[in-house]
Amino acid sequence: MHKLDEPAFLLRVDARLPANLKVTKRKFRDGWDSVPSRDAQRLGRQMKRRDWELDAEALPLLKGGMGKTPQAATARALKLALRQVRESFNAARVEYLRVSQYPWFYLATVAVYPQTIKRGQSSLIFPERKSLPRVAVP
């Protein structure tokens, strides 16, 4: 049985990120890029500094896939799970991956948490808060 050592972070190809934020992306599958875990951790810290948010769906998408090899079963399960991620989510975190071997096939089970990367609410309410004029109070 194979298990995922650390969470995998995926971004939609058209996901908007904060300006000047450099993230290493690798093509994962149609419409999705993978981000190495070190960059994903850095992405979370830098987004907070720039007043962006990472909102996660509370419930994961649980999917299973079968294949003749562990890689084929995993690819099938991820394909099924990512197909269920709504367009309103521009990122996803793969938290759980388990591959079990049976006599004639492998079965992979994945848990994918859809996520949204967006500009923080406070920056939408006060887009120019640093340049507001100061009012003298008598």
DSSP file (Angstrom, degrees, kcal/mol; ACC not computed):
  #  RESIDUE AA STRUCTURE BP1 BP2  ACC     N-H-->O    O-->H-N    N-H-->O    O-->H-N    TCO  KAPPA ALPHA  PHI   PSI    X-CA   Y-CA   Z-CA
    1    1 A M              0   0    0      0, 0.0     2,-0.3     0, 0.0    99,-0.2   0.000 360.0 360.0 360.0 128.6    0.0    0.0    0.0
    2    2 A H  E     -A   99   0A   0     97,-1.4    97,-2.1    68,-0.0     2,-0.3  -0.786 360.0-169.9 -99.8 144.2    1.4    3.4   -1.0
    3    3 A K  E     -A   98   0A   0     -2,-0.3     2,-0.4    95,-0.2    95,-0.2  -0.939  29.5-103.8-131.9 156.9    0.5    6.6    0.8
    4    4 A L        -     0   0    0     93,-1.2    93,-0.1    -2,-0.3     4,-0.0  -0.665  24.2-160.7 -79.6 126.0    1.0   10.3    0.2
    5    5 A D  S    S+     0   0    0     -2,-0.4    -1,-0.2     1,-0.2    91,-0.0   0.896  73.7   5.9 -76.0 -41.0    3.9   11.7    2.3
    6    6 A E  S    S-     0   0    0     88,-0.0    -1,-0.2    90,-0.0    88,-0.0  -0.973  91.7 -86.5-141.5 154.0    2.9   15.4    2.0
    7    7 A P        -     0   0    0      0, 0.0     2,-0.4     0, 0.0    88,-0.2  -0.270  37.1-137.0 -62.6 144.9    0.0   17.2    0.5
    8    8 A A  E     -B   94   0A   0     86,-2.0    86,-2.9    28,-0.0     2,-0.5  -0.836  13.0-149.2-100.2 141.8    0.1   18.1   -3.2
    9    9 A F  E     -BC  93  35A   0     26,-0.8    26,-2.6    -2,-0.4     2,-0.4  -0.949  13.1-170.4-116.7 130.4   -1.0   21.6   -4.2
   10   10 A L  E     -BC  92  34A   0     82,-3.3    82,-2.4    -2,-0.5     2,-0.4  -0.926   4.7-163.8-122.0 143.7   -2.6   22.1   -7.7
   11   11 A L  E     -BC  91  33A   0     22,-2.9    22,-3.3    -2,-0.4    80,-0.2  -0.963  27.0-114.3-123.3 141.6   -3.4   25.4   -9.4
   12   12 A R  E >   - C   0  32A   0     78,-2.7     3,-1.8    -2,-0.4    20,-0.3  -0.455  32.8-116.9 -65.7 149.8   -5.7   25.9  -12.4
   13   13 A V  T 3  S+     0   0    0     18,-1.9    -1,-0.1     1,-0.3    19,-0.1   0.843 115.1  45.1 -59.1 -34.8   -3.7   27.1  -15.4
   14   14 A D  T 3  S+     0   0    0     17,-0.3    -1,-0.3     2,-0.1     2,-0.1   0.197  81.8 138.2 -96.7  16.7   -5.6   30.4  -15.4
   15   15 A A    <   -     0   0    0     -3,-1.8     2,-0.4    75,-0.2    -4,-0.0  -0.411  50.8-131.8 -66.4 132.6   -5.5   31.0  -11.7
   16   16 A R        -     0   0    0    101,-0.2    -1,-0.1    -2,-0.1    74,-0.1  -0.727  27.6-174.7 -85.1 131.8   -4.8   34.7  -10.7
   17   17 A L        -     0   0    0     -2,-0.4     3,-0.1     1,-0.1     4,-0.1  -0.812  37.4 -76.3-119.6 162.5   -2.0   35.1   -8.1
   18   18 A P    >   -     0   0    0      0, 0.0     3,-1.3     0, 0.0    -1,-0.1  -0.236  62.3 -91.5 -56.0 147.5   -0.8   38.2   -6.3
   19   19 A A  T 3  S+     0   0    0      1,-0.2     3,-0.1    31,-0.1    -3,-0.0  -0.256 108.8  17.0 -60.1 147.8    1.5   40.4   -8.5
   20   20 A N  T 3  S+     0   0    0      1,-0.2     2,-0.7    -3,-0.1    -1,-0.2   0.640  88.5 135.5  63.7  18.1    5.2   39.8   -8.3
   21   21 A L    <   -     0   0    0     -3,-1.3     2,-0.6    -4,-0.1    -1,-0.2  -0.868  41.2-157.7 -99.0 115.3    4.7   36.3   -6.8
   22   22 A K        +     0   0    0     -2,-0.7     2,-0.4    -3,-0.1    -3,-0.0  -0.825  16.0 174.1 -97.9 121.7    6.9   33.8   -8.4
   23   23 A V        -     0   0    0     -2,-0.6     2,-0.6    19,-0.0    -2,-0.0  -0.990  32.1-125.4-128.1 134.0    5.8   30.2   -8.1
   24   24 A T        -     0   0    0     -2,-0.4     2,-0.4    12,-0.1    15,-0.1  -0.688  35.6-174.2 -77.8 119.1    7.3   27.2   -9.8
   25   25 A K        -     0   0    0     -2,-0.6     2,-0.4    10,-0.1    10,-0.2  -0.921  12.7-166.6-118.0 142.8    4.6   25.4  -11.7
   26   26 A R  E     -D   34   0A   0      8,-2.2     8,-3.3    -2,-0.4     2,-0.1  -0.989  35.7-103.7-124.5 138.1    4.8   22.1  -13.6
   27   27 A K  E     +D   33   0A   0     -2,-0.4     6,-0.2     6,-0.2     3,-0.1  -0.400  42.8 172.7 -59.7 126.5    2.1   21.0  -16.0
   28   28 A F  E     -     0   0A   0      4,-2.2     2,-0.3     1,-0.5     5,-0.2   0.859  55.8 -42.3-102.3 -59.6    0.1   18.3  -14.2
   29   29 A R  E >  S-D   32   0A   0      3,-1.4     3,-2.8    50,-0.0    -1,-0.5  -0.922  92.0 -35.6-159.9 179.0   -2.8   17.5  -16.5
   30   30 A D  T 3  S-     0   0    0      1,-0.3     3,-0.1    -2,-0.3    -3,-0.0  -0.184 129.7  -3.0 -51.3 118.4   -5.3   19.4  -18.7
   31   31 A G  T 3  S+     0   0    0      1,-0.2   -18,-1.9   -19,-0.1     2,-0.4   0.399 117.7  91.1  84.3  -2.7   -6.1   22.7  -17.1
   32   32 A W  E <   -CD  12  29A   0     -3,-2.8    -4,-2.2   -20,-0.3    -3,-1.4  -0.969  50.6-165.7-131.4 142.6   -4.0   22.1  -13.9
   33   33 A D  E     -CD  11  27A   0    -22,-3.3   -22,-2.9    -2,-0.4     2,-0.3  -0.926  19.8-132.3-117.5 148.1   -0.5   22.8  -12.8
   34   34 A S  E     -CD  10  26A   0     -8,-3.3    -8,-2.2    -2,-0.3   -24,-0.2  -0.770  12.9-153.6 -99.3 149.7    1.3   21.3   -9.8
   35   35 A V  E     -C    9   0A   0    -26,-2.6   -26,-0.8    -2,-0.3   -10,-0.1  -0.985  24.2-114.1-121.5 127.4    3.2   23.4   -7.3
   36   36 A P     >  -     0   0    0      0, 0.0     4,-2.3     0, 0.0     3,-0.5  -0.248  30.0-114.1 -57.8 149.8    6.1   21.8   -5.3
   37   37 A S  H  > S+     0   0    0      1,-0.2     4,-2.2     2,-0.2     5,-0.2   0.845 115.3  55.3 -59.1 -36.4    5.3   21.7   -1.5
   38   38 A R  H  > S+     0   0    0      1,-0.2     4,-1.7     2,-0.2    -1,-0.2   0.896 111.3  44.5 -64.8 -38.2    8.1   24.2   -0.6
   39   39 A D  H  > S+     0   0    0     -3,-0.5     4,-2.6     2,-0.2    -2,-0.2   0.849 110.1  55.6 -72.4 -34.1    6.5   26.7   -3.0
   40   40 A A  H  X S+     0   0    0     -4,-2.3     4,-1.8     2,-0.2    -2,-0.2   0.900 108.7  47.3 -65.3 -39.9    3.0   26.0   -1.8
   41   41 A Q  H  X S+     0   0    0     -4,-2.2     4,-1.6     2,-0.2    -1,-0.2   0.918 114.2  46.8 -66.0 -43.2    4.1   26.8    1.8
   42   42 A R  H  X S+     0   0    0     -4,-1.7     4,-2.6     1,-0.2     5,-0.2   0.870 107.8  57.9 -65.1 -37.8    5.8   30.0    0.7
   43   43 A L  H  X S+     0   0    0     -4,-2.6     4,-2.1     1,-0.2    -1,-0.2   0.910 104.7  50.6 -59.7 -43.9    2.7   30.9   -1.4
   44   44 A G  H  X S+     0   0    0     -4,-1.8     4,-1.6     2,-0.2    -1,-0.2   0.917 112.9  45.2 -61.4 -45.0    0.5   30.8    1.7
   45   45 A R  H  X S+     0   0    0     -4,-1.6     4,-1.6     1,-0.2    -2,-0.2   0.917 114.8  47.0 -65.6 -44.2    2.8   33.1    3.7
   46   46 A Q  H  X S+     0   0    0     -4,-2.6     4,-1.4     1,-0.2    -1,-0.2   0.825 107.5  56.6 -71.5 -30.6    3.3   35.6    0.9
   47   47 A M  H  <>S+     0   0    0     -4,-2.1     5,-3.0    -5,-0.2    -1,-0.2   0.909 105.6  51.5 -66.0 -40.5   -0.4   35.7    0.1
   48   48 A K  H ><5S+     0   0    0     -4,-1.6     3,-1.4     1,-0.2    -2,-0.2   0.915 108.2  51.8 -61.3 -42.5   -1.2   36.7    3.7
   49   49 A R  H 3<5S+     0   0    0     -4,-1.6    -1,-0.2     1,-0.3    -2,-0.2   0.825 111.6  46.9 -62.9 -31.4    1.4   39.5    3.5
   50   50 A R  T 3<5S-     0   0    0     -4,-1.4    -1,-0.3    -5,-0.1    -2,-0.2   0.293 119.4-109.2 -95.7  10.1   -0.2   40.8    0.3
   51   51 A D  T < 5S+     0   0    0     -3,-1.4    69,-2.7     1,-0.2    72,-0.3   0.864  73.1 135.8  65.8  39.7   -3.7   40.6    1.8
   52   52 A W  E   < -E  119   0A   0     -5,-3.0     2,-0.3    67,-0.3    67,-0.2  -0.785  42.0-139.6-109.7 160.4   -4.9   37.7   -0.3
   53   53 A E  E     -E  118   0A   0     65,-3.6    65,-2.2    -2,-0.3     2,-0.5  -0.867  10.8-152.9-122.9 154.2   -6.8   34.7    1.0
   54   54 A L  E     -E  117   0A   0     -2,-0.3     2,-0.4    63,-0.2    63,-0.2  -0.910  21.6-170.0-123.6 100.2   -6.9   31.0    0.5
   55   55 A D  E     -E  116   0A   0     61,-2.6    61,-2.9    -2,-0.5     2,-0.4  -0.778   5.2-157.1 -95.3 133.2  -10.3   29.7    1.2
   56   56 A A  E     -E  115   0A   0     -2,-0.4     2,-0.2    59,-0.2    59,-0.2  -0.856  20.2-116.2-112.1 144.7  -10.8   25.9    1.4
   57   57 A E        -     0   0    0     57,-2.9    32,-0.0    -2,-0.4     0, 0.0  -0.571  24.5-136.6 -70.4 138.0  -13.9   23.8    0.9
   58   58 A A  S    S+     0   0    0     -2,-0.2    -1,-0.1     2,-0.1    55,-0.0   0.875  85.6  54.5 -68.9 -38.3  -14.8   22.1    4.2
   59   59 A L  S    S-     0   0    0     -3,-0.0     2,-0.1     1,-0.0    -2,-0.1  -0.815  81.6-133.2-103.3 136.0  -15.6   18.7    2.7
   60   60 A P        -     0   0    0      0, 0.0     2,-0.7     0, 0.0    53,-0.2  -0.396  17.7-116.6 -80.6 161.2  -13.1   16.8    0.4
   61   61 A L  E     -F  112   0A   0     51,-3.1    51,-2.3    -2,-0.1     2,-0.6  -0.895  32.6-158.6 -92.1 116.0  -14.0   15.2   -2.9
   62   62 A L  E     +F  111   0A   0     -2,-0.7     2,-0.3    49,-0.2    49,-0.2  -0.871  20.3 164.3-101.4 123.3  -13.3   11.5   -2.3
   63   63 A K  E     -F  110   0A   0     47,-2.0    47,-2.7    -2,-0.6     2,-0.3  -0.963  21.3-154.6-138.1 154.2  -12.7    9.5   -5.5
   64   64 A G  E     -F  109   0A   0     -2,-0.3     2,-0.3    45,-0.2    45,-0.2  -0.933   9.3-172.8-126.8 152.3  -11.3    6.1   -6.4
   65   65 A G  E     -F  108   0A   0     43,-2.4    43,-3.0    -2,-0.3     2,-0.3  -0.998  11.4-145.2-145.9 145.4   -9.7    4.8   -9.6
   66   66 A M  E     +F  107   0A   0     -2,-0.3     2,-0.3    41,-0.2    41,-0.2  -0.809  26.4 153.3-110.1 151.9   -8.6    1.4  -10.8
   67   67 A G  E     -F  106   0A   0     39,-1.8    39,-2.9    -2,-0.3     6,-0.1  -0.980  53.5-108.6-164.5 169.3   -5.6    0.6  -13.0
   68   68 A K  S    S+     0   0    0     -2,-0.3    39,-0.1    37,-0.2    -1,-0.1   0.691 106.5  34.0 -79.2 -19.2   -3.1   -2.0  -14.0
   69   69 A T  S  > S-     0   0    0     37,-0.1     4,-2.2     1,-0.1     5,-0.2  -0.889  88.4-112.3-128.6 161.5   -0.3    0.0  -12.2
   70   70 A P  H  > S+     0   0    0      0, 0.0     4,-2.3     0, 0.0     5,-0.2   0.886 119.0  52.0 -59.3 -37.9   -0.3    2.2   -9.1
   71   71 A Q  H  > S+     0   0    0      2,-0.2     4,-2.6     1,-0.2     5,-0.2   0.898 109.1  48.9 -66.5 -40.8    0.4    5.2  -11.4
   72   72 A A  H  > S+     0   0    0      2,-0.2     4,-2.1     1,-0.2    -1,-0.2   0.900 112.4  48.2 -66.3 -40.8   -2.6    4.4  -13.7
   73   73 A A  H  X S+     0   0    0     -4,-2.2     4,-2.3     2,-0.2    35,-0.2   0.906 113.4  47.8 -65.7 -41.6   -4.9    4.0  -10.7
   74   74 A T  H  X S+     0   0    0     -4,-2.3     4,-2.6     2,-0.2     5,-0.2   0.919 111.1  50.5 -65.2 -44.5   -3.7    7.2   -9.1
   75   75 A A  H  X S+     0   0    0     -4,-2.6     4,-2.3     1,-0.2    -1,-0.2   0.898 111.3  49.2 -61.1 -40.5   -4.1    9.1  -12.4
   76   76 A R  H  X S+     0   0    0     -4,-2.1     4,-2.1     2,-0.2    -1,-0.2   0.920 112.0  47.4 -65.4 -44.6   -7.6    7.8  -12.8
   77   77 A A  H  X S+     0   0    0     -4,-2.3     4,-2.2     2,-0.2    -2,-0.2   0.913 114.1  47.1 -64.8 -43.0   -8.7    8.8   -9.3
   78   78 A L  H  X S+     0   0    0     -4,-2.6     4,-3.0     2,-0.2     5,-0.3   0.890 110.1  53.4 -65.8 -39.2   -7.2   12.3   -9.6
   79   79 A K  H  X S+     0   0    0     -4,-2.3     4,-1.5    -5,-0.2    -1,-0.2   0.921 111.1  46.2 -61.2 -43.6   -8.8   12.8  -13.0
   80   80 A L  H  X S+     0   0    0     -4,-2.1     4,-0.7     2,-0.2    -2,-0.2   0.903 115.4  46.1 -65.6 -41.3  -12.2   11.9  -11.5
   81   81 A A  H >< S+     0   0    0     -4,-2.2     3,-1.1     1,-0.2     4,-0.4   0.933 112.5  48.4 -68.4 -46.3  -11.7   14.1   -8.5
   82   82 A L  H >< S+     0   0    0     -4,-3.0     3,-0.8     1,-0.3    -1,-0.2   0.792 103.8  61.8 -67.6 -27.0  -10.4   17.1  -10.4
   83   83 A R  H 3< S+     0   0    0     -4,-1.5    -1,-0.3    -5,-0.3    -2,-0.2   0.780 102.2  53.2 -65.6 -25.5  -13.3   16.8  -12.8
   84   84 A Q  T << S+     0   0    0     -3,-1.1     2,-0.5    -4,-0.7    -1,-0.2   0.550  81.2 106.5 -87.4  -8.9  -15.6   17.4   -9.9
   85   85 A V  S <  S-     0   0    0     -3,-0.8     7,-0.0    -4,-0.4    28,-0.0  -0.610  74.9-124.5 -74.2 120.1  -13.9   20.7   -8.8
   86   86 A R    >   -     0   0    0     -2,-0.5     3,-1.7     1,-0.1    -1,-0.1  -0.211  17.1-113.0 -64.1 155.5  -16.2   23.5   -9.7
   87   87 A E  T 3  S+     0   0    0      1,-0.3    -1,-0.1     3,-0.1    -2,-0.1   0.745 112.2  70.6 -60.8 -25.6  -14.9   26.4  -11.9
   88   88 A S  T 3  S+     0   0    0      2,-0.1     2,-0.5    28,-0.0    -1,-0.3   0.673  87.7  75.3 -69.6 -14.8  -15.3   28.8   -9.0
   89   89 A F    <   -     0   0    0     -3,-1.7    27,-0.2     1,-0.1   -33,-0.0  -0.866  57.3-177.8 -98.4 127.6  -12.3   27.0   -7.3
   90   90 A N        +     0   0    0     25,-0.6   -78,-2.7    -2,-0.5     2,-0.3   0.329  66.0  36.2-107.5   7.1   -8.9   27.9   -8.8
   91   91 A A  E     -BG  11 115A   0     24,-2.0    24,-3.0   -80,-0.2     2,-0.3  -0.964  60.2-164.4-149.6 164.3   -6.8   25.6   -6.7
   92   92 A A  E     -BG  10 114A   0    -82,-2.4   -82,-3.3    -2,-0.3     2,-0.5  -0.991  10.3-147.5-152.5 148.7   -6.9   22.2   -5.0
   93   93 A R  E     -BG   9 113A   0     20,-2.1    20,-3.0    -2,-0.3     2,-0.9  -0.981   9.7-148.9-120.5 124.5   -5.0   20.4   -2.3
   94   94 A V  E     +BG   8 112A   0    -86,-2.9   -86,-2.0    -2,-0.5    18,-0.2  -0.832  26.3 166.6 -92.9 107.0   -4.6   16.6   -2.5
   95   95 A E  E     +     0   0A   0     16,-1.9     2,-0.4    -2,-0.9    -1,-0.2   0.749  58.7  35.0 -93.3 -27.7   -4.4   15.6    1.2
   96   96 A Y  E     + G   0 111A   0     15,-1.1    15,-1.9   -93,-0.1     2,-0.4  -0.991  53.0 167.3-139.5 130.3   -4.9   11.8    1.0
   97   97 A L  E     + G   0 110A   0     -2,-0.4   -93,-1.2    13,-0.2     2,-0.4  -0.966   7.1 173.8-141.7 124.6   -3.7    9.2   -1.5
   98   98 A R  E     -AG   3 109A   0     11,-2.5    11,-2.8    -2,-0.4     2,-0.5  -0.997  10.2-166.3-133.8 130.5   -3.9    5.5   -0.8
   99   99 A V  E     -AG   2 108A   0    -97,-2.1   -97,-1.4    -2,-0.4     2,-0.4  -0.972   6.6-170.4-119.4 125.1   -3.1    2.8   -3.3
  100  100 A S  E     - G   0 107A   0      7,-3.0     7,-2.8    -2,-0.5     2,-0.5  -0.908  15.7-135.5-115.2 141.9   -4.1   -0.8   -2.6
  101  101 A Q  E     - G   0 106A   0     -2,-0.4     5,-0.2     5,-0.2   -32,-0.0  -0.828  22.0-179.7-100.5 133.0   -3.0   -3.8   -4.6
  102  102 A Y        -     0   0    0      3,-2.9     3,-0.4    -2,-0.5     0, 0.0  -0.772  46.7 -91.2-119.5 168.7   -5.4   -6.5   -5.5
  103  103 A P  S    S+     0   0    0      0, 0.0     3,-0.1     0, 0.0    -2,-0.0   0.832 121.1  16.2 -53.2 -37.9   -4.7   -9.7   -7.6
  104  104 A W  S    S+     0   0    0      1,-0.1     2,-0.3    -3,-0.0    -3,-0.0   0.398 129.3  14.0-118.5   3.1   -5.6   -8.2  -11.0
  105  105 A F        -     0   0    0     -3,-0.4    -3,-2.9   -39,-0.0     2,-0.4  -0.976  64.9-112.8-163.6 170.9   -5.5   -4.4  -10.4
  106  106 A Y  E     -FG  67 101A   0    -39,-2.9   -39,-1.8    -2,-0.3     2,-0.5  -0.903  22.1-152.6-113.0 146.7   -4.6   -1.5   -8.2
  107  107 A L  E     -FG  66 100A   0     -7,-2.8    -7,-3.0    -2,-0.4     2,-0.4  -0.984   9.4-166.9-122.6 121.9   -7.1    0.7   -6.5
  108  108 A A  E     -FG  65  99A   0    -43,-3.0   -43,-2.4    -2,-0.5     2,-0.4  -0.894   1.4-166.4-109.3 138.3   -6.2    4.3   -5.7
  109  109 A T  E     -FG  64  98A   0    -11,-2.8   -11,-2.5    -2,-0.4     2,-0.3  -0.990  10.5-176.5-123.1 131.5   -8.3    6.5   -3.3
  110  110 A V  E     -FG  63  97A   0    -47,-2.7   -47,-2.0    -2,-0.4     2,-0.5  -0.925  20.0-152.8-127.8 152.6   -7.8   10.3   -3.2
  111  111 A A  E     -FG  62  96A   0    -15,-1.9   -16,-1.9    -2,-0.3   -15,-1.1  -0.986  18.3-172.1-122.5 117.7   -9.2   13.2   -1.1
  112  112 A V  E     -FG  61  94A   0    -51,-2.3   -51,-3.1    -2,-0.5   -18,-0.2  -0.948  10.4-156.6-115.2 126.2   -9.1   16.5   -2.9
  113  113 A Y  E     - G   0  93A   0    -20,-3.0   -20,-2.1    -2,-0.5     2,-0.1  -0.894  17.0-139.0-101.6 109.5  -10.0   19.8   -1.1
  114  114 A P  E     - G   0  92A   0      0, 0.0   -57,-2.9     0, 0.0     2,-0.3  -0.409  27.1-173.7 -64.1 143.2  -11.1   22.5   -3.6
  115  115 A Q  E     -EG  56  91A   0    -24,-3.0   -24,-2.0   -59,-0.2   -25,-0.6  -0.951  19.2-142.3-139.5 157.5   -9.7   25.9   -2.7
  116  116 A T  E     -E   55   0A   0    -61,-2.9   -61,-2.6    -2,-0.3     2,-0.6  -0.986   5.1-158.6-123.9 126.5  -10.0   29.5   -3.9
  117  117 A I  E     +E   54   0A   0     -2,-0.5     2,-0.3   -63,-0.2  -101,-0.2  -0.916  34.3 149.9 -99.7 122.1   -7.2   32.0   -4.1
  118  118 A K  E     -E   53   0A   0    -65,-2.2   -65,-3.6    -2,-0.6     2,-0.1  -0.967  51.9 -82.9-150.1 163.5   -8.6   35.5   -4.0
  119  119 A R  E     -E   52   0A   0     -2,-0.3   -67,-0.3   -67,-0.2   -68,-0.1  -0.453  60.6 -99.0 -66.6 139.9   -7.9   39.1   -3.0
  120  120 A G     >  -     0   0    0    -69,-2.7     4,-1.0   -70,-0.2     3,-0.3  -0.180  23.7-119.7 -62.4 153.6   -8.7   39.6    0.7
  121  121 A Q  H  > S+     0   0    0      1,-0.2     4,-2.0     2,-0.2     3,-0.5   0.869 110.8  56.8 -63.0 -39.2  -12.0   41.2    1.7
  122  122 A S  H  > S+     0   0    0      1,-0.2     4,-2.4     2,-0.2    -1,-0.2   0.853 104.8  52.0 -65.3 -32.3  -10.3   44.2    3.4
  123  123 A S  H  4 S+     0   0    0     -3,-0.3    -1,-0.2   -72,-0.3    -2,-0.2   0.762 109.4  50.7 -75.1 -22.2   -8.5   45.1    0.2
  124  124 A L  H  < S+     0   0    0     -4,-1.0    -2,-0.2    -3,-0.5    -1,-0.2   0.838 113.8  43.7 -78.8 -33.6  -11.8   45.1   -1.7
  125  125 A I  H  < S+     0   0    0     -4,-2.0    -2,-0.2     1,-0.3    -3,-0.2   0.912 130.6  23.4 -76.4 -43.7  -13.5   47.3    0.8
  126  126 A F  S >< S+     0   0    0     -4,-2.4     3,-1.3    -5,-0.2    -1,-0.3  -0.676  70.2 167.0-122.0  74.7  -10.6   49.8    1.2
  127  127 A P  T 3  S+     0   0    0      0, 0.0     3,-0.2     0, 0.0    -1,-0.1   0.780  82.5  31.6 -64.7 -25.5   -8.6   49.5   -2.0
  128  128 A E  T >  S+     0   0    0      1,-0.1     3,-1.2     2,-0.1     4,-0.3  -0.211  74.7 138.1-121.6  42.9   -6.5   52.6   -1.3
  129  129 A R  G X   +     0   0    0     -3,-1.3     3,-0.7     1,-0.3    -1,-0.1   0.759  68.8  57.2 -65.1 -24.5   -6.4   52.6    2.4
  130  130 A K  G 3  S+     0   0    0      1,-0.2    -1,-0.3    -3,-0.2    -2,-0.1   0.742 107.7  47.8 -77.6 -21.2   -2.7   53.6    2.6
  131  131 A S  G <  S+     0   0    0     -3,-1.2    -1,-0.2     2,-0.1    -2,-0.2   0.257  78.6 127.0-104.7  13.0   -3.3   56.8    0.6
  132  132 A L    <   -     0   0    0     -3,-0.7     2,-0.1    -4,-0.3    -3,-0.0  -0.466  66.8-109.1 -68.0 139.2   -6.4   58.1    2.5
  133  133 A P        -     0   0    0      0, 0.0     2,-0.3     0, 0.0    -1,-0.1  -0.397  29.6-118.4 -70.5 147.0   -5.9   61.6    3.7
  134  134 A R        -     0   0    0     -2,-0.1     2,-0.5    -3,-0.1    -3,-0.0  -0.663  22.4-145.8 -84.4 138.6   -5.4   62.2    7.4
  135  135 A V        -     0   0    0     -2,-0.3     2,-0.4     2,-0.0    -1,-0.0  -0.912  11.8-132.1-108.6 128.8   -8.0   64.3    9.2
  136  136 A A        -     0   0    0     -2,-0.5    -2,-0.0     2,-0.0     0, 0.0  -0.652  16.5-148.6 -80.3 131.6   -7.0   66.5   12.0
  137  137 A V              0   0    0     -2,-0.4    -1,-0.0     1,-0.1    -2,-0.0  -0.898 360.0 360.0-103.1 123.1   -9.2   66.2   15.0
  138  138 A P              0   0    0      0, 0.0    -1,-0.1     0, 0.0    -2,-0.0   0.512 360.0 360.0 -69.0 360.0   -9.6   69.4   17.1
